[in-house]
C-alpha cells in the first residue's frame, strides 16, 4: 500500500503541471534559439545585415513562441498552486518538494515582468506593419531584463527536474512502533 495517497484532483494538477511545463520550457528554448538569430555573436549587439523580410519572419517566430510561453506559464503557475494546495505530501518530510516550490515561486515576479514584455512585443507586432525599431527595443529590454535574473530563473527551473526525480532530502516515514519505542 502506498504511504502517500494522492487525490484525483491532485493527480490532475500534477499531469497538467507536467504537460504545461514541457510546452513552457520548450517554448523558452525555441524563443532563445530564434532570438539568437537577431544577435551578433562577436559582440552583444543586434545584427545589422539581416534583410527586412527575414527580420520580419524572425519577429513573427518570436511572437508565436512567446505566445506559447506566456500561455503555458499561466497553466504551469495555476497547476503548481493547485498541486501544492491539494497535495498530501508534507513539506517537512519532503525537502525536495519544498526546494522545488521555493525555486519555482521565487521567480514568479520575474516571470510576470518578462511575460509583460513578451505581451508588449506581441501586441506591437500584430498591431499593423512591423515597427522594427520598436520591436528591437522591446526585444533588447527583454534580453537585459532585471540584469540576467531570468537566466538564473531558467537554470533553477531545470534544476527542479532532477530534484523532483531524485527526491533528495526525503525523510522516511516512521512506523508507529518506532515512534512508541523512541
N, C-alpha and C positions, 0 to 999 in steps of 0.2 A: 504494500500500500504506500502511496506517495506521502511524504511528510508535509508537503506544501501543496494543497489542492487549490487550484485557481478557479474562479468563477467563469462562467461562459462570457460574461461581459469583459472580464479581464483578458481572456484569450483573444477576443475580437479586437480589443485595443492593442494588444501586442502584435497581432497579424497586420493590422492597419499601420502600426508604427514601423514595422519591418519593411513593408511594401513601399510606404511613402518615403522612408529613409533611403531605400535603394534609388528611387527616382530623384530624390533631393541631392544625394551625394554624387550620383551620376551626372545630373544636370550641372552641378558645380564644376565637375571635371571637364565636361564638354564646353561650358562657358569659358573656362580658363584657357583651353586649347584654342578656341575661336579668338578670344581676346589677345592671345599672344601673336596672332597674325597682324594685329594693328601696331605692334611694338617693334622697335629696332633692338636687335639683340646686343649690339655693341654698347649702347648707352640707353638709359631709361628715358626714352623719348618716343613719340609717335613716328611711324614710317611716313615719309612724305611721297614716296614713289608709288603708292597704291593708286591705281586708276579709280575714278569716282564710282564706276559701276561695280567694281569689286568691293570697294569700301562699303557701298550701299548693301551689297549682299552680306558682308560681314556684320553690318548693323542689324540686318534682318535676322540673321542667325543668332546674334547676341540677344535680340528681343525675344525670339522664340525660346531659347534656352533659359533666359531669365524668367519667362512666364512659367515654365516647368518648375524652376527652382522656387519661385515665390509661392505657387500653389502647393507644391509638395511640402515646403517648410511649414505652411499653415497646418496641413494634415499631420505632419510629424509633431508639431507643438501640441496640437489638440490631443492626439493619441498618446503622447508622452504624459500629459497631465492626467488623462483618463486612466492610463495604466498605473501610474504612481498612486492615484487616489483610490483605485479599486483593488490593488494587489494585496494579497495576504502575506506577502514576504515582509519581514520586519527589517528595517534599515539597520538596526542594531546587530542582527545576526548575519546580514548580508552586506558586507562592506563594499562589495563590487557594485551593488545597486546604488548605494549612497554615492560612491565615486562617480559612477556614470551619470547620475542625476545632477550632481554638482557640476560636472564638466559640461553637461548639456545646458542646464538652466542658467548657468553663469553668463552665457553668451547670448541670451535672448535679446537684451537691449542692442547688442551689436548687430544681430541678425535683423531686428526691426529697422534699424537705421539703414543698413545696406539694402534691405528689401525696399525701403522708401526710395533710395537712389535708383534701384532697378526699375521700380514702377515709374519713376520720373523719366527715366531713359525710354522705357517702352511707350509711354504716353507721348513723348516728344517725337518718337519715330513714327507712330501711327497718325499723328496729327496733320499730316499733309506731306508736302515734298520734304524729303530728309534735310534737316538742318545739320550738316556735317560738323560745323564748328561747335554747335550746342551739344551734339551727341558726343563728340570727343571730349568736351569739357566735363560732362557728366560721367563719362567713362573714366576720365582722369581722376575725378573726385572719388569714384568707386574704388579705383586702384589704390589711392592714397588714404582711403577712409580709415580714420582712427589709428593712424600710424602703424598699420600692419596687424592690428588686433584680429581682423577677420582671418588672417592666415593662421594665427595661433589657434583660433576657434576651430578651423578645419582640421588642424593637427589633433586637437582634443577630440573632435568627432570621430576621427579614425582610430584614436586610442580607445574609445568606448567599445569598439568592435571586439578586440581581443580581451578586454576586461569582461565583457558580457559572456564571451565564450569560455574563458578560463576560470572565471569567478574567483579571483583571489580574495583574501580576507573574509572567506565564508566561515562562520562559526558553526561547527556541527551541533545539531540539536541534541540536547542531552535527554536521556531517558528518565522517567520518573524515579526509577530505582537509584540511579546515580545521584539524583538531587537529594533523595532521602538520606543516602549514606554520607553525603558531604555536609 
